[in-house]
Amino acid sequence: MCARKIKEKKDVKETYSQLARSYYSDLTANDMLYAKIIRSTISKGTLKSINLDEIPEGYYFFTAADFGEQNYVETLDIQTEIFASNEVCYKGQPLGIIAGPDVKELKRLLTLVKVDIEKDPAAKTKEKDFPYAQRFIRTGKAKKPEEFLKSFPKKNWDIRGTWTSVLNAPSCNEPNGAYVTYEKDVLTICTPTQWPKHLYDNLKRVFNLNSDNIKIKKTISSSPHTNTIWINTVLAIQASLIAIKTKKPVKLQLSRHEHVDFITKKSPITIKMRSSVRKDGIIDANQILIELDSGYHNPFAAEILDRLVIAANNIYSIRNLEIIAKAYESNNPPVSFNIESIDSQAFFAIENQIEKICQTAGFLPAEFRLKNFERKIVMPFNFSNERFREGMGALERQSDLNRKFVSYTLEAKDHKINSSSITNIPSRGIGIACGFNGIGYYGTNIFACNQKMEVTLEKDGSLTIHALPPSSSTLEIWKNTAAQILEIDPKQIKLNSKLDMKDDQPVPESVYSNLSIMTYLLKKCCLDIQAKKFRKPLPISSSKGITANQKKLWNKEKFSGVPFFTTSFGLVICEIVLDPYTYKINVKNINVIINAGKIVLPTIAKNTVRLSIQHTLSELVENEILDYDKINITFMNSERESTQIDGLISRILPAAFTSALSQAIAHEINTLPVKAEDIFKEMALDENTGYSK
């Protein structure tokens, strides 16, 4: 964390915008207490007792009993205990908290806490329990599972694959937590919350506080993992209990180890696919099974499954399609996911399955994809695949895909069957993948496009945008957009982020501040003001949101229709070279074509894509950062509304990379991240024969 040095006594009355650029961990006071969470050391059992016999003066000890009947945080109708009161459900579950002025003494006291838990050996497993959440779809003539098997005739290719992925990117942000004060009956919380409304509502209920007695100051947010969205509320309430009971400032900051285990740690997602492919290259049927461990009480499990199911078949038209998705509850901590790129694990599976089909049956990858695209088949999910064929053709020509695909396939086979005399020739591979980035999912209660934008044209002719602070590039786009519509100087446009928490958006910040939706709503507000400004006196305000008719494009009950408010599409070709001596992977070339509507700021857009490529490459091989030689980025010309570019590359580049690597070593890479030692084992020569293993 790049924490800035801040004066010892920080004024907690700073404005929202000032604190939004600060870290809560920098805030301090002379009489401040530090806090440490007491955690369970076992995964399942009954809590008999927890106590601390000798508590030094100035130190405090609290458990579930101090919350009484309000010992829970409510998230999407799911109640999660703040401290375990009876049943222990996972290793590391909070049992209580201690606080005091000296961190070293707190660590000593942690070792003295006596915890009596009656261990339960019958831990939950996916074989024993019903799914925590599930989703099922089937298209085609088959009505029953046994009828669906008829979609796999013996004359067709029957190709199966199992794909497992979990990309745990290192977290460089400060560990999560909160700085809390309680003065004159006012509770002030400085914390990197991404969901202020969620925190506000739970604080009111748990402590029975009036609205005016709660002040939430949002500090710099951490990465958009699902657990940063709601567990931050749990942490803030734990710290608030101490502040209210002691009337002293309190800082609760997770250790780096706690932050990784309970905030950012993810769980592998396994996707099994079975494809029935005709001799002419048409996929007759796809059977897909998605399974994941959601940990204990995961409020976002249903949302995660929905996104995986929608992405599992990508943009292909398959007459007979069956997708079964299940999330299992377990005695592990609630599993976190990056909600912005959860689709990548589905794209990793379907795009590598297609590459496996091409390698097995001898089809060219671009040609095979086009054969199974837009075949006038009614699919459950509808996307506006504008100029996909044109983009695929352009990318194929730019990369010389067909020639290299055939050439590298033959080279890889030679490496497998020939003697060590040719092992000084580098192994090469080329992979292609496509995918989409769906913005504003209509299907769930929390991500149902409830965003709103409010704009005011002031008496002096300046314009005020009422919104949470976006990135600097997004703010520049907003200013340029508004200035062009209202014919004013961008310097006359300012941002007002002082939002009333009682009226705050009911969705997390990562959704609220979405570039595509909020920019679209900003345009609507400005056009509305433009139409009124010659008929009404200033100031004029306009507030816009997504209409009911737009939301009706998605049928939530039937789980079909247009799932997203807007969608961007991308195609990526990744070419890699393996060093014949070290087996180190070098990314020789990455070609990208993106259709994201009208690009307002091309330079910033290209920089965003480049940064996304660099970040994604850092996650693909365990404990290694991949080098690359050349990146070529092309945006397709379009006059439709701009849509989000950020997040698109992280969804599709992993699949292109593993396809290229699988081709280079003539061995299927079906797990992410890739382990360098596995490549070495596959490529190393047998000491006795001199041939590749």
C-alpha positions in Angstrom: 0.0 0.0 0.0 1.3 3.5 -0.9 0.0 5.1 2.3 0.6 8.8 2.7 1.9 10.3 5.9 -0.9 12.1 7.6 -0.7 14.3 10.7 -1.2 12.5 14.0 -4.6 14.0 14.7 -6.8 13.7 11.7 -9.9 15.8 11.5 -12.8 13.4 11.0 -15.0 16.2 9.7 -13.1 16.2 6.3 -15.3 16.5 3.3 -16.3 13.3 1.4 -14.0 14.1 -1.5 -11.0 14.5 0.8 -11.6 11.3 2.6 -12.3 9.5 -0.7 -8.6 10.1 -1.6 -7.4 8.9 1.9 -6.7 5.6 3.5 -8.6 4.8 6.7 -5.5 3.2 8.1 -3.7 6.6 8.1 -6.3 8.0 10.5 -5.3 8.1 14.2 -5.9 9.8 17.6 -4.0 10.0 20.9 -6.5 7.9 22.9 -7.3 5.5 20.0 -7.8 1.7 20.6 -6.6 -1.0 18.3 -8.8 -4.1 17.8 -8.1 -7.7 17.0 -10.6 -10.4 16.0 -10.7 -13.7 17.9 -11.2 -16.4 15.3 -12.2 -20.1 15.4 -9.4 -22.6 14.9 -11.7 -25.4 13.7 -14.1 -25.6 10.8 -17.3 -27.0 12.5 -18.6 -27.4 16.0 -20.6 -26.0 18.9 -19.3 -23.0 20.8 -19.6 -23.8 24.5 -17.8 -20.8 25.9 -15.3 -18.0 25.2 -13.7 -15.9 27.9 -10.6 -13.9 28.9 -9.9 -14.3 32.6 -7.6 -11.4 33.3 -8.2 -8.2 31.2 -5.7 -5.5 31.9 -6.9 -2.0 32.7 -7.7 -0.1 29.5 -8.4 -3.3 27.5 -11.7 -4.6 26.4 -13.3 -7.9 25.4 -16.6 -8.4 23.5 -18.5 -11.3 22.1 -21.9 -12.1 20.5 -23.6 -11.5 23.8 -22.8 -7.8 23.5 -25.0 -7.6 20.4 -27.9 -9.6 21.8 -30.7 -10.4 19.3 -29.1 -8.0 16.7 -26.0 -10.2 16.2 -26.2 -10.3 12.5 -25.7 -8.5 9.2 -28.4 -8.8 6.6 -27.3 -9.0 2.9 -29.8 -9.8 0.2 -32.2 -11.5 2.7 -29.3 -13.6 4.1 -28.4 -13.2 7.8 -24.8 -13.6 8.8 -23.7 -13.6 12.4 -21.3 -10.8 13.4 -19.8 -13.1 16.1 -20.5 -16.8 16.3 -23.1 -17.3 19.2 -23.6 -21.0 19.1 -22.6 -22.9 16.0 -19.1 -22.5 14.5 -19.3 -23.0 10.7 -15.8 -22.4 9.3 -12.2 -22.1 10.3 -11.5 -18.4 11.0 -15.1 -17.4 11.9 -15.1 -14.4 14.2 -15.9 -15.4 17.8 -15.2 -12.1 19.5 -13.0 -9.1 19.6 -10.4 -7.5 22.0 -9.3 -3.9 22.0 -6.6 -1.8 23.6 -4.0 0.9 23.1 -1.0 -1.4 22.4 -0.9 -3.9 19.5 1.8 -6.1 21.0 -0.3 -6.5 24.2 -3.4 -7.4 22.1 -1.4 -10.2 20.3 -0.4 -11.5 23.7 -4.0 -11.4 25.0 -5.2 -13.3 21.9 -3.1 -16.3 23.1 -4.8 -16.2 26.5 -8.4 -16.2 25.3 -10.0 -19.5 26.3 -12.3 -21.0 23.7 -14.3 -24.2 24.3 -15.7 -25.7 21.0 -17.2 -29.1 20.8 -15.9 -30.3 17.4 -18.4 -31.8 14.9 -16.6 -34.2 12.6 -19.5 -34.2 10.0 -18.3 -31.2 7.9 -20.4 -30.2 4.9 -19.5 -31.6 1.5 -21.1 -31.1 -1.8 -21.9 -34.9 -2.0 -24.0 -34.6 1.2 -25.8 -31.3 0.9 -28.2 -29.7 -1.5 -26.8 -26.9 -3.6 -26.8 -23.5 -1.9 -27.8 -22.0 -5.3 -28.5 -23.6 -8.7 -29.5 -22.7 -12.2 -30.7 -25.0 -15.0 -31.5 -24.4 -18.7 -32.2 -26.8 -21.6 -33.0 -25.9 -25.2 -34.0 -28.1 -28.2 -36.6 -30.8 -28.5 -35.4 -32.8 -25.4 -37.6 -32.4 -22.3 -35.9 -34.9 -20.1 -32.2 -35.6 -19.4 -32.4 -39.0 -21.0 -33.9 -37.5 -24.1 -31.1 -35.0 -24.3 -28.6 -37.8 -24.7 -30.1 -38.5 -28.1 -28.5 -35.3 -29.3 -25.2 -37.2 -29.3 -25.4 -39.6 -32.2 -22.5 -42.0 -32.7 -21.8 -40.6 -36.2 -20.8 -37.3 -34.6 -17.6 -36.3 -32.9 -18.2 -36.7 -29.1 -15.6 -34.5 -27.4 -15.4 -33.9 -23.6 -13.3 -31.5 -21.5 -13.0 -30.5 -17.9 -11.8 -27.0 -17.2 -10.8 -25.6 -13.7 -9.8 -22.1 -13.0 -9.1 -19.8 -10.1 -7.1 -16.6 -10.6 -6.1 -15.1 -7.2 -4.5 -11.8 -8.1 -2.2 -10.4 -5.4 -3.9 -7.6 -3.4 -1.9 -4.4 -3.2 -4.5 -2.4 -1.3 -4.5 -1.8 2.4 -6.1 -4.7 4.4 -9.8 -4.0 5.0 -11.1 -2.5 8.2 -12.5 0.7 9.7 -11.7 3.7 11.8 -14.6 4.6 14.1 -15.4 7.4 16.6 -18.4 7.9 18.9 -18.8 11.4 20.1 -21.9 13.3 21.4 -24.1 10.3 20.3 -22.8 10.5 16.8 -21.2 7.4 15.2 -18.6 8.3 12.5 -17.1 5.6 10.4 -14.2 6.0 8.0 -13.9 2.9 5.9 -13.4 1.7 2.3 -17.0 0.7 1.9 -18.2 -0.1 -1.6 -21.8 -0.3 -0.4 -22.6 2.7 1.9 -26.4 2.0 1.9 -25.8 -1.6 3.1 -23.5 -0.4 5.9 -25.9 2.4 6.9 -29.0 0.2 7.1 -27.3 -2.5 9.2 -25.8 0.1 11.6 -29.3 1.6 12.2 -30.8 -1.8 13.0 -27.9 -3.3 15.1 -27.4 -0.2 17.3 -30.9 1.3 17.1 -29.5 4.6 16.0 -31.3 7.6 14.5 -30.4 8.4 10.9 -28.8 11.7 11.9 -26.5 10.0 14.4 -24.6 8.0 11.7 -21.9 9.5 9.6 -20.2 7.3 7.0 -17.0 8.7 5.4 -15.9 6.6 2.4 -12.1 6.2 2.0 -10.1 4.6 -0.8 -11.8 1.4 -1.9 -10.0 -1.9 -2.4 -10.5 -4.4 -5.3 -14.0 -5.2 -6.4 -14.2 -8.7 -4.9 -17.7 -9.7 -3.6 -16.4 -10.1 -0.1 -15.2 -6.5 0.0 -18.7 -5.4 -0.8 -20.4 -6.9 2.3 -17.8 -8.2 4.8 -16.6 -4.6 5.1 -20.0 -3.9 6.8 -19.3 -6.7 9.3 -15.9 -5.3 10.1 -17.2 -1.7 10.5 -20.0 -2.9 12.9 -17.4 -4.9 15.0 -15.3 -1.8 15.4 -18.4 0.4 16.1 -19.4 -1.9 19.0 -16.1 -1.1 20.7 -16.4 2.7 20.0 -19.9 2.9 21.4 -19.1 0.8 24.5 -15.8 2.6 25.3 -16.5 6.1 23.9 -13.0 6.0 22.4 -11.7 6.1 18.7 -11.2 2.6 17.4 -9.2 1.2 14.5 -9.8 -2.3 13.3 -7.5 -3.4 10.5 -7.1 -6.9 9.2 -3.7 -8.4 8.9 -2.5 -9.1 5.3 -3.1 -12.8 6.1 -6.7 -12.2 7.2 -7.4 -9.9 4.2 -6.3 -12.7 1.8 -8.1 -15.5 3.6 -11.4 -13.8 4.2 -11.6 -10.9 1.7 -9.9 -11.8 -1.6 -9.4 -15.5 -1.6 -11.3 -17.3 -4.3 -12.2 -20.9 -4.9 -11.7 -23.0 -8.1 -14.6 -23.2 -10.5 -14.9 -26.5 -12.4 -16.8 -26.6 -15.7 -17.3 -29.9 -17.6 -18.3 -29.8 -21.2 -19.5 -32.4 -23.7 -19.9 -31.5 -27.3 -21.5 -33.3 -30.2 -19.9 -32.1 -33.5 -21.0 -33.0 -37.0 -18.5 -33.7 -39.7 -19.3 -30.4 -41.4 -18.2 -28.5 -38.2 -21.7 -27.7 -36.8 -22.1 -28.3 -33.0 -25.4 -30.3 -32.6 -25.3 -30.2 -28.8 -23.4 -28.9 -25.8 -23.8 -30.3 -22.3 -22.3 -28.1 -19.6 -22.0 -28.7 -15.9 -20.7 -25.9 -13.6 -19.8 -26.5 -10.0 -18.3 -24.3 -7.4 -17.7 -24.1 -3.6 -19.3 -20.9 -2.4 -18.1 -21.4 1.2 -20.4 -20.6 4.2 -23.3 -18.2 3.7 -22.4 -16.5 0.4 -25.0 -13.8 -0.4 -23.8 -13.5 -4.0 -23.8 -17.2 -5.0 -26.9 -16.9 -7.1 -25.6 -13.8 -9.0 -22.3 -15.6 -9.6 -24.0 -18.7 -11.0 -26.2 -16.6 -13.3 -23.2 -14.8 -14.8 -21.4 -18.1 -15.4 -24.5 -19.7 -17.1 -25.0 -16.7 -19.4 -21.3 -16.8 -20.4 -21.0 -20.6 -20.6 -22.1 -20.9 -24.2 -20.6 -17.6 -25.2 -22.2 -16.1 -28.4 -22.6 -19.4 -30.2 -25.9 -20.8 -31.6 -26.3 -24.4 -30.5 -29.7 -26.1 -31.2 -29.4 -28.5 -28.2 -28.0 -26.9 -25.1 -28.1 -28.1 -21.5 -26.4 -26.1 -18.7 -26.5 -27.2 -15.1 -24.9 -24.9 -12.5 -24.6 -25.6 -8.8 -23.0 -23.7 -5.9 -22.4 -25.7 -2.8 -22.3 -24.5 0.8 -19.3 -25.8 2.8 -17.4 -25.3 6.0 -14.9 -22.9 4.3 -14.9 -19.1 4.7 -17.4 -17.3 2.3 -15.6 -17.5 -1.0 -14.9 -14.2 -2.8 -15.2 -13.6 -6.6 -14.3 -10.6 -8.8 -17.8 -9.8 -9.9 -16.4 -7.8 -12.8 -14.7 -10.7 -14.4 -16.4 -13.9 -13.2 -17.4 -14.6 -16.8 -13.8 -15.2 -17.7 -13.9 -18.7 -16.1 -16.8 -19.6 -18.4 -15.1 -18.2 -21.4 -11.9 -20.1 -20.5 -13.9 -23.3 -20.6 -16.0 -22.8 -23.8 -13.2 -21.3 -25.8 -10.7 -24.0 -24.9 -13.4 -26.6 -25.6 -13.7 -25.2 -29.1 -9.9 -25.3 -29.5 -9.9 -28.9 -28.4 -12.6 -29.7 -31.0 -10.5 -28.0 -33.7 -7.4 -29.9 -32.7 -9.3 -33.2 -32.5 -11.4 -32.9 -35.6 -9.1 -30.8 -37.8 -11.1 -27.6 -38.1 -9.6 -24.1 -38.4 -10.5 -22.2 -35.3 -11.9 -19.0 -36.9 -13.8 -20.9 -39.5 -15.3 -23.2 -36.9 -16.5 -20.4 -34.7 -18.1 -18.6 -37.6 -20.0 -21.8 -38.6 -21.6 -21.9 -35.2 -22.4 -18.2 -35.0 -25.9 -16.8 -35.7 -27.4 -19.9 -37.3 -31.0 -18.6 -37.0 -31.5 -20.6 -33.9 -33.5 -19.2 -31.0 -31.2 -19.1 -28.0 -32.1 -18.2 -24.4 -29.7 -15.2 -24.3 -29.8 -12.5 -26.9 -26.8 -10.2 -27.7 -26.3 -7.5 -30.3 -23.3 -9.2 -32.1 -22.7 -6.2 -34.3 -20.1 -6.9 -37.1 -18.7 -10.0 -35.4 -17.9 -11.7 -38.7 -16.2 -8.6 -40.0 -14.0 -8.5 -36.9 -13.2 -12.1 -37.0 -12.1 -11.8 -40.7 -9.9 -8.8 -40.0 -8.2 -10.4 -37.0 -7.6 -13.6 -38.9 -5.8 -11.7 -41.7 -3.8 -9.5 -39.3 -2.5 -12.5 -37.4 -2.1 -14.9 -40.4 -4.0 -17.2 -38.1 -4.8 -20.1 -40.5 -1.3 -20.7 -41.7 0.3 -20.4 -38.2 -2.3 -22.6 -36.6 -1.6 -25.4 -39.1 2.2 -24.9 -39.0 2.4 -24.7 -35.2 0.3 -27.8 -34.8 2.6 -29.8 -37.0 5.7 -28.4 -35.2 4.2 -29.5 -31.8 3.6 -33.0 -33.1 7.2 -33.2 -34.4 8.5 -32.2 -30.9 6.5 -35.1 -29.5 7.7 -37.8 -31.8 11.2 -36.8 -32.9 14.5 -37.3 -31.1 16.4 -34.8 -28.9 18.3 -33.5 -31.9 15.5 -31.0 -32.7 14.8 -29.8 -29.1 16.8 -26.6 -29.7 13.9 -25.3 -31.9 11.5 -23.2 -29.9 7.9 -24.5 -29.5 5.3 -22.1 -30.8 1.5 -21.8 -30.4 -1.3 -19.5 -31.4 -4.7 -19.2 -29.8 -7.9 -17.3 -30.4 -10.8 -16.5 -28.1 -13.8 -14.2 -28.2 -16.2 -13.0 -25.6 -18.3 -10.2 -24.2 -18.5 -7.9 -21.3 -22.1 -7.6 -20.1 -22.9 -4.3 -18.3 -25.9 -3.8 -16.1 -27.3 -7.3 -15.5 -31.1 -7.1 -15.3 -31.6 -10.5 -13.6 -31.1 -9.9 -9.8 -32.5 -7.7 -7.1 -29.2 -5.9 -6.5 -27.8 -5.7 -10.0 -31.1 -4.7 -11.6 -30.0 -1.4 -13.1 -31.2 0.9 -10.2 -28.6 3.5 -11.0 -29.6 7.1 -11.2 -27.9 10.2 -12.4 -28.7 13.8 -11.4 -27.4 16.9 -13.2 -28.1 20.6 -12.4 -27.5 23.6 -14.7 -26.9 26.4 -12.2 -27.9 30.1 -12.3 -24.4 31.1 -13.3 -24.4 28.7 -16.3 -22.1 26.1 -14.7 -23.1 22.4 -14.5 -23.1 20.2 -11.4 -23.0 16.4 -11.7 -24.3 14.7 -8.6 -22.5 11.3 -8.4 -19.9 9.3 -6.6 -16.4 10.1 -7.7 -15.5 8.2 -10.9 -12.0 7.6 -12.2 -10.2 10.7 -13.7 -10.6 9.3 -17.2 -14.3 8.7 -16.7 -14.8 12.2 -15.3 -13.1 13.6 -18.3 -15.5 11.7 -20.6 -18.5 13.0 -18.5 -17.3 16.6 -18.8 -16.7 16.3 -22.6 -20.0 14.7 -23.1 -22.0 17.2 -21.1 -20.0 20.2 -22.6 -20.8 19.1 -26.1 -24.5 18.6 -25.5 -25.0 21.8 -23.5 -22.5 23.9 -25.5 -20.5 25.0 -22.4 -16.9 25.0 -21.4 -15.8 21.7 -19.7 -14.1 23.9 -17.0 -17.7 25.0 -16.0 -18.6 21.5 -15.0 -18.0 20.3 -11.5 -18.7 17.1 -9.5 -20.7 17.1 -6.3 -20.2 13.9 -4.3 -21.9 15.0 -1.1 -24.7 12.4 -1.3 -27.2 12.0 1.5 -26.7 8.4 2.8 -30.5 8.1 3.5 -31.1 8.6 -0.2 -28.0 6.7 -1.4 -28.2 4.1 -4.2 -29.2 0.7 -3.0 -26.5 -1.0 -5.1 -22.7 -1.3 -4.5 -20.4 1.4 -5.8 -18.8 -0.9 -8.4 -22.2 -1.1 -10.0 -23.4 2.5 -9.3 -20.3 4.1 -10.8 -20.4 2.0 -13.9 -19.1 3.9 -16.9 -21.5 2.8 -19.6 -24.7 3.1 -17.7 -23.9 6.3 -15.9 -22.5 8.0 -19.0 -25.7 7.0 -20.8 -27.9 8.5 -18.1 -25.7 11.6 -18.0 -26.5 12.1 -21.7 -30.2 11.7 -21.1 -30.0 14.3 -18.3 -28.1 16.8 -20.5 -30.5 16.4 -23.4 -33.4 16.9 -21.0 -31.9 20.1 -19.7 -31.0 21.3 -23.2 -34.7 20.9 -24.2 -35.8 22.9 -21.1 -33.3 25.7 -20.7 -35.0 28.1 -23.2 -38.4 27.6 -21.5 -37.5 27.5 -17.8 -35.5 29.7 -15.6 -32.2 28.5 -14.1 -31.3 26.4 -12.1 -32.7 23.4 -13.9 -32.2 19.8 -12.6 -32.7 16.5 -14.3 -32.6 13.0 -12.8 -32.7 9.9 -15.0 -32.6 6.1 -14.5 -33.1 2.9 -16.4 -36.8 2.7 -17.6 -39.1 -0.2 -16.8 -39.4 -1.0 -20.5 -35.7 -1.5 -20.8 -35.7 -3.9 -17.8 -38.5 -5.9 -19.5 -36.1 -7.0 -22.2 -35.0 -9.7 -19.7 -37.6 -12.3 -18.5 -36.4 -13.1 -15.0 -38.8 -16.0 -14.5 -37.9 -17.8 -17.7 -34.2 -16.7 -17.4 -34.1 -15.6 -21.1 -34.0 -12.5 -23.3 -31.5 -9.6 -23.3 -29.6 -10.0 -20.0 -27.6 -6.8 -20.0 -28.2 -3.1 -20.4 -25.3 -3.0 -22.9 -22.5 -5.3 -24.1 -19.0 -4.9 -25.5 -17.4 -7.6 -27.6 -13.8 -8.5 -28.1 -11.6 -10.9 -30.1 -8.1 -11.8 -29.0 -5.3 -13.7 -30.7 -2.3 -14.6 -28.5 0.9 -16.0 -30.0 3.5 -17.5 -27.7 7.0 -19.0 -27.9 8.6 -21.5 -25.5 12.3 -21.2 -24.9 13.8 -24.7 -25.8 16.3 -24.6 -22.9 14.4 -22.9 -20.0 10.8 -23.5 -21.1 10.1 -19.9 -20.2 7.0 -18.6 -21.9 7.3 -15.4 -24.0 4.2 -13.8 -25.4 5.3 -12.9 -29.0 2.2 -11.1 -30.2 -1.3 -10.1 -28.9 -3.8 -8.9 -31.4 -7.1 -7.4 -30.1 -10.2 -6.2 -31.9 -12.9 -4.6 -29.8 -16.4 -3.4 -30.6 -17.4 -1.1 -27.7 -19.5 1.5 -29.5 -18.3 5.0 -30.2 -14.9 5.5 -28.6 -14.9 9.0 -27.1 -11.2 9.1 -26.1 -9.2 6.6 -28.2 -5.8 7.2 -26.5 -7.2 6.6 -23.0 -9.2 3.6 -24.3 -6.0 2.0 -25.8 -4.1 2.6 -22.6 -6.9 1.0 -20.6 -6.6 -2.1 -22.9 -2.8 -2.2 -22.5 -3.0 -2.0 -18.7 -5.6 -4.8 -18.7 -3.4 -7.0 -20.8 -0.4 -6.4 -18.5 -2.5 -7.1 -15.4 -4.1 -10.3 -16.9 -0.7 -11.7 -18.0 0.5 -11.3 -14.4 -2.2 -13.8 -13.3 -1.9 -16.6 -15.9 1.3 -18.4 -14.7 1.8 -19.1 -11.1 4.7 -17.0 -9.5 5.7 -15.6 -12.9 5.1 -12.4 -14.9 4.9 -13.0 -18.6 7.0 -10.8 -21.0 5.4 -9.7 -24.2 6.9 -8.3 -27.5 4.0 -6.7 -29.4 0.4 -5.6 -28.8 -1.9 -4.5 -31.6 -5.2 -2.9 -30.6 -8.0 -2.1 -33.0 -11.4 -0.5 -32.3 -14.2 -1.2 -34.7 -16.0 2.0 -36.0 -19.4 2.3 -34.5 -22.0 5.0 -33.8 -23.9 3.1 -31.1 -23.6 4.2 -27.5 -20.2 3.7 -25.9 -19.9 0.7 -23.7 -17.4 -0.4 -21.1 -13.9 -1.5 -22.3 -12.4 -2.1 -18.8 -12.8 -5.8 -17.9 -13.2 -7.1 -21.4 -9.6 -8.3 -21.9 -9.5 -10.1 -18.6 -12.4 -12.2 -19.7 -11.0 -13.5 -23.0 -7.2 -13.2 -22.9 -6.8 -16.2 -20.5 -8.6 -18.5 -23.0 -6.5 -17.3 -25.9 -3.3 -17.8 -23.9 -4.0 -21.3 -22.7 -5.1 -22.3 -26.2 -1.8 -21.2 -27.6 0.2 -22.9 -24.8 -1.7 -26.2 -25.3 -0.8 -26.1 -29.0 2.8 -25.3 -28.3 3.4 -28.2 -25.9 0.9 -30.6 -27.7 -0.7 -31.1 -24.3 -4.1 -29.9 -23.0 -3.8 -27.0 -20.5 -7.1 -27.3 -18.6 -6.3 -25.5 -15.4 -5.6 -21.8 -14.5 -3.3 -20.5 -13.3 -0.7 -22.5 -15.2 2.2 -24.0 -13.2 5.6 -23.6 -14.7 6.7 -27.0 -13.3 3.9 -28.7 -15.2 5.2 -27.3 -18.5 8.7 -28.5 -17.6 7.5 -32.0 -16.8 5.6 -32.2 -20.1 8.4 -30.9 -22.2 11.4 -32.4 -20.5 13.1 -35.4 -22.2 13.0 -38.9 -20.8 16.5 -39.5 -19.5 16.5 -43.1 -20.7 15.1 -42.8 -24.2 15.9 -39.2 -25.2 12.3 -38.7 -26.3 9.8 -36.3 -24.9 7.5 -37.7 -22.3 
